Amino acid sequence: MLNEGKSRDKGNENLLFDFNVDKAAKTVYITRQFNASLTLVWDAFTKAELLDQWGAPAPMRAKTKYMDFKEGGRRFYAMISPDGMERWAVQDFTSVTPKTNFKMYNAFSDKDENRELPGSEWDYNFSEHNGITTVNITIFNESFERLEKLLEGFKIGFAMTLKNLEELLATLSSKK
């Protein structure tokens, strides 16, 4: 297993960001803590209007065309670059246990939802302790080649999106 190691987020030195890759199992394991309530973090991961505020690494932005967050539901969205280039993806929600867990199948696609297979299976687990919410994400890739192709920029990009989320949560928490 390739252990990218644990790091602490600046400004929130006690919040964990752990990113590990098990190439043999074609799986990425991510643990990230947030200084926010479970309800707020859950909403940020499951409501399109919040996802679009943090779900792409800057300078890109996320735009959800539609989202039906329920078991059997789907999200169709794009990450859009400053020059207008769109990178579409489809997420099929395969399991939802409110405020605890959801699973989805994610695949890149074109603007007409024609998927670029293979995709990946994402498993999100949420828990809260003393006001700190922990999100554990397991990403299984059907193809080793896909995993290899994604890894180069994925950790940096995903870390940037989670930093966006942290900033959004701080803003939303201060409004409550």
Stockholm file with secondary structure:
# STOCKHOLM 1.0

chainA/1-176         MLNEGKSRDKGNENLLFDFNVDKAAKTVYITRQFNASLTLVWDAFTKAELLDQWGAPAPMRAKTKYMDFKEGGRRFYAMISPDGMERWAVQDFTSVTPKTNFKMYNAFSDKDENRELPGSEWDYNFSEHNGITTVNITIFNESFERLEKLLEGFKIGFAMTLKNLEELLATLSSKK
#=GR chainA/1-176 SS CEEEEEEEETTEEEEEEEEEEETTTTEEEEEEEESSCHHHHHHHHHCHHHHHHHSSCTTCEEEEEEECCSTTCEEEEEEECTTCCEEEEEEEEEEEETTTEEEEEEEEECTTCCEEEEEEEEEEEEEEETTEEEEEEEEEESCHHHHHHHHHHHHHHHHHHHHHHHHHHHHHHHHC
#=GC SS_cons         CEEEEEEEETTEEEEEEEEEEETTTTEEEEEEEESSCHHHHHHHHHCHHHHHHHSSCTTCEEEEEEECCSTTCEEEEEEECTTCCEEEEEEEEEEEETTTEEEEEEEEECTTCCEEEEEEEEEEEEEEETTEEEEEEEEEESCHHHHHHHHHHHHHHHHHHHHHHHHHHHHHHHHC
//
